[in-house]
Amino acid sequence: MKISDMMNSINAQQVSPLEEMKNYIVSLARELRLDEGHVLPTNVLLHKTINLNPKQRDALEPAINSLIDDGFFEERDGKAFLTGKGKDLLY
């Protein structure tokens, strides 16, 4: 599923901006075919989120933090790295 299709699907479901962004990040990681230990590239994330509305943009960092808290990503040196649990979620 392409990111644009995923965003349209999420918008139709009326989920909170936080959940929307969590789903967006997971879909992006899947699209980029991240593997365990790979970093979530913030430059790609920011580029792909340029057209988000302010509520979505404000929810982006909390969404990343929530995915870290849930164990899907691990924070090291201010970056988010995919964990084994995150890989299981993606694939």
Secondary structure as UniProt FT lines:
FT   HELIX           3..13
FT   HELIX           17..31
FT   TURN            32..33
FT   TURN            36..37
FT   HELIX           42..48
FT   TURN            49..51
FT   HELIX           54..69
FT   TURN            70..71
FT   STRAND          73..76
FT   TURN            77..78
FT   STRAND          79..82
FT   HELIX           84..90
//
